[in-house]
Structures are given as C-alpha cells and as structure tokens.
Amino acid sequence: MVSRVVVAASAAAALLASAAVPAQADDDDYGSSRRNTLRLQVGTGGVSSGYTCVQYSGGYCGNYYNLSTVPLTLSAGVDFGVKYMAISPGFTWLSTPFASRNVNVYQPSLDLRWASRGGSVGSRVSLGFGMPITQNGSVGFSTRLGFGGSFGPRDGTTLGLDCYIGWSNISGVNIGSLIVALGPEFHF
C-alpha cells in the first residue's frame, strides 16, 4: 500500500514538474540551439515621396514627389537570439534612380524580431527604428514594421524573404516606404 502511494505521489510530482517547466519550443527559431542569424538581402521598393538635393540650386534638399521607386536596396543584419525573440542590428543602403538629382540613403537600424518555425518554413515579425543618413550629411529618424519568412532547413543556410513598411523623416521631409528584399540567411 505504501509503495503504491509513493509511486502515485512520484508520478504526480513528475507530472507537476513537467507542467511547471516550459518545454523547449521546437518551432521557435530563437529557442533552438542555433539562435543567431546573419541575413544578407537585395531588394527593391517604393516611396511616397523622395528626398532629393538639387545640385544646381545651391544644394537645396527637400521633397521630390515624382520619385516612385527605389531601384536597389542592399541590407545586412544579424539576429542575436534571446529565447523567443532576437535583437537585430543592421544596415541598409537605399539607392536612388537619378544619381545626378537624388541622394543615396545609408541607414543603421535596430529591430526586435519574433519568429516561429514549422518544418522547413519559418515566419517572423519585426519592429524597429533607424537613423537614415544621406550622402550630403543630413540625418533623420525612421521606424519600420517588417514581415518575413525563411525557407529551407533550420540549420545551415536558408533563403529569407522580407517586406518592410516604414516611415522616415530626414531634415523635416516625411517619407513613407515599402521595401521587399530577398537573400541568404546563415544560422550559427
């Protein structure tokens, strides 16, 4: 009788202990053994209005409403995984269509990223801010919301696809943007 009570009590204690300790989520990108990711991407997008510096008017900078695309975007970032999220410092270069009239934008950024993974497909959401710097030295502030996914095996290299919706202000000029980028992700 005593042995049955001890076995029942042990089983109940084991059940309670397993319920009290959260299990490692297999579908969580940042809960896995490979929590860090290096992301390199190339993309394109559109902006609501451009930021331009007209060379012939004494370096005047301001809105240029006919600018409708950003033909090239190059970005790099590292996700440093902390349990179910990542802190992601990064850098983005946004080219402009007309080098003689517009400026390129260089933007260091910091995002918070949440991810989940099921099999060979993962999804993520990010929220961040950046500091756009133009080639003429103007500095601004930006915020962005991102959605993306990873395709391929969890370990090693995957293919990442991201979409960012952002708002920037550079020297009093407001710029809305939508950027889509694609590239390899290296997990370590």
Secondary structure as a PSIPRED ss2 file (coil, helix, strand):
# PSIPRED VFORMAT (PSIPRED V4.0)

   1 M C   1.000  0.000  0.000
   2 V H   0.000  1.000  0.000
   3 S H   0.000  1.000  0.000
   4 R H   0.000  1.000  0.000
   5 V H   0.000  1.000  0.000
   6 V H   0.000  1.000  0.000
   7 V H   0.000  1.000  0.000
   8 A H   0.000  1.000  0.000
   9 A H   0.000  1.000  0.000
  10 S H   0.000  1.000  0.000
  11 A H   0.000  1.000  0.000
  12 A H   0.000  1.000  0.000
  13 A H   0.000  1.000  0.000
  14 A H   0.000  1.000  0.000
  15 L H   0.000  1.000  0.000
  16 L H   0.000  1.000  0.000
  17 A H   0.000  1.000  0.000
  18 S H   0.000  1.000  0.000
  19 A H   0.000  1.000  0.000
  20 A H   0.000  1.000  0.000
  21 V C   1.000  0.000  0.000
  22 P C   1.000  0.000  0.000
  23 A C   1.000  0.000  0.000
  24 Q C   1.000  0.000  0.000
  25 A C   1.000  0.000  0.000
  26 D C   1.000  0.000  0.000
  27 D C   1.000  0.000  0.000
  28 D C   1.000  0.000  0.000
  29 D H   0.000  1.000  0.000
  30 Y H   0.000  1.000  0.000
  31 G H   0.000  1.000  0.000
  32 S C   1.000  0.000  0.000
  33 S C   1.000  0.000  0.000
  34 R C   1.000  0.000  0.000
  35 R C   1.000  0.000  0.000
  36 N C   1.000  0.000  0.000
  37 T E   0.000  0.000  1.000
  38 L E   0.000  0.000  1.000
  39 R E   0.000  0.000  1.000
  40 L E   0.000  0.000  1.000
  41 Q E   0.000  0.000  1.000
  42 V E   0.000  0.000  1.000
  43 G E   0.000  0.000  1.000
  44 T E   0.000  0.000  1.000
  45 G E   0.000  0.000  1.000
  46 G E   0.000  0.000  1.000
  47 V E   0.000  0.000  1.000
  48 S C   1.000  0.000  0.000
  49 S C   1.000  0.000  0.000
  50 G E   0.000  0.000  1.000
  51 Y E   0.000  0.000  1.000
  52 T E   0.000  0.000  1.000
  53 C E   0.000  0.000  1.000
  54 V E   0.000  0.000  1.000
  55 Q H   0.000  1.000  0.000
  56 Y H   0.000  1.000  0.000
  57 S H   0.000  1.000  0.000
  58 G C   1.000  0.000  0.000
  59 G C   1.000  0.000  0.000
  60 Y E   0.000  0.000  1.000
  61 C E   0.000  0.000  1.000
  62 G E   0.000  0.000  1.000
  63 N E   0.000  0.000  1.000
  64 Y E   0.000  0.000  1.000
  65 Y C   1.000  0.000  0.000
  66 N C   1.000  0.000  0.000
  67 L C   1.000  0.000  0.000
  68 S C   1.000  0.000  0.000
  69 T C   1.000  0.000  0.000
  70 V E   0.000  0.000  1.000
  71 P E   0.000  0.000  1.000
  72 L E   0.000  0.000  1.000
  73 T E   0.000  0.000  1.000
  74 L E   0.000  0.000  1.000
  75 S E   0.000  0.000  1.000
  76 A E   0.000  0.000  1.000
  77 G E   0.000  0.000  1.000
  78 V E   0.000  0.000  1.000
  79 D E   0.000  0.000  1.000
  80 F E   0.000  0.000  1.000
  81 G E   0.000  0.000  1.000
  82 V E   0.000  0.000  1.000
  83 K C   1.000  0.000  0.000
  84 Y C   1.000  0.000  0.000
  85 M E   0.000  0.000  1.000
  86 A E   0.000  0.000  1.000
  87 I E   0.000  0.000  1.000
  88 S E   0.000  0.000  1.000
  89 P E   0.000  0.000  1.000
  90 G E   0.000  0.000  1.000
  91 F E   0.000  0.000  1.000
  92 T E   0.000  0.000  1.000
  93 W E   0.000  0.000  1.000
  94 L E   0.000  0.000  1.000
  95 S C   1.000  0.000  0.000
  96 T C   1.000  0.000  0.000
  97 P C   1.000  0.000  0.000
  98 F C   1.000  0.000  0.000
  99 A C   1.000  0.000  0.000
 100 S C   1.000  0.000  0.000
 101 R C   1.000  0.000  0.000
 102 N E   0.000  0.000  1.000
 103 V C   1.000  0.000  0.000
 104 N C   1.000  0.000  0.000
 105 V E   0.000  0.000  1.000
 106 Y E   0.000  0.000  1.000
 107 Q E   0.000  0.000  1.000
 108 P E   0.000  0.000  1.000
 109 S E   0.000  0.000  1.000
 110 L E   0.000  0.000  1.000
 111 D E   0.000  0.000  1.000
 112 L E   0.000  0.000  1.000
 113 R E   0.000  0.000  1.000
 114 W E   0.000  0.000  1.000
 115 A E   0.000  0.000  1.000
 116 S E   0.000  0.000  1.000
 117 R E   0.000  0.000  1.000
 118 G E   0.000  0.000  1.000
 119 G C   1.000  0.000  0.000
 120 S C   1.000  0.000  0.000
 121 V E   0.000  0.000  1.000
 122 G E   0.000  0.000  1.000
 123 S E   0.000  0.000  1.000
 124 R E   0.000  0.000  1.000
 125 V E   0.000  0.000  1.000
 126 S E   0.000  0.000  1.000
 127 L E   0.000  0.000  1.000
 128 G E   0.000  0.000  1.000
 129 F E   0.000  0.000  1.000
 130 G E   0.000  0.000  1.000
 131 M C   1.000  0.000  0.000
 132 P C   1.000  0.000  0.000
 133 I E   0.000  0.000  1.000
 134 T E   0.000  0.000  1.000
 135 Q C   1.000  0.000  0.000
 136 N C   1.000  0.000  0.000
 137 G C   1.000  0.000  0.000
 138 S C   1.000  0.000  0.000
 139 V E   0.000  0.000  1.000
 140 G E   0.000  0.000  1.000
 141 F E   0.000  0.000  1.000
 142 S E   0.000  0.000  1.000
 143 T E   0.000  0.000  1.000
 144 R E   0.000  0.000  1.000
 145 L E   0.000  0.000  1.000
 146 G E   0.000  0.000  1.000
 147 F E   0.000  0.000  1.000
 148 G E   0.000  0.000  1.000
 149 G E   0.000  0.000  1.000
 150 S E   0.000  0.000  1.000
 151 F E   0.000  0.000  1.000
 152 G C   1.000  0.000  0.000
 153 P C   1.000  0.000  0.000
 154 R C   1.000  0.000  0.000
 155 D C   1.000  0.000  0.000
 156 G C   1.000  0.000  0.000
 157 T E   0.000  0.000  1.000
 158 T E   0.000  0.000  1.000
 159 L E   0.000  0.000  1.000
 160 G E   0.000  0.000  1.000
 161 L E   0.000  0.000  1.000
 162 D E   0.000  0.000  1.000
 163 C E   0.000  0.000  1.000
 164 Y E   0.000  0.000  1.000
 165 I E   0.000  0.000  1.000
 166 G E   0.000  0.000  1.000
 167 W E   0.000  0.000  1.000
 168 S E   0.000  0.000  1.000
 169 N E   0.000  0.000  1.000
 170 I E   0.000  0.000  1.000
 171 S C   1.000  0.000  0.000
 172 G C   1.000  0.000  0.000
 173 V E   0.000  0.000  1.000
 174 N E   0.000  0.000  1.000
 175 I E   0.000  0.000  1.000
 176 G E   0.000  0.000  1.000
 177 S E   0.000  0.000  1.000
 178 L E   0.000  0.000  1.000
 179 I E   0.000  0.000  1.000
 180 V E   0.000  0.000  1.000
 181 A E   0.000  0.000  1.000
 182 L E   0.000  0.000  1.000
 183 G E   0.000  0.000  1.000
 184 P E   0.000  0.000  1.000
 185 E E   0.000  0.000  1.000
 186 F E   0.000  0.000  1.000
 187 H E   0.000  0.000  1.000
 188 F C   1.000  0.000  0.000
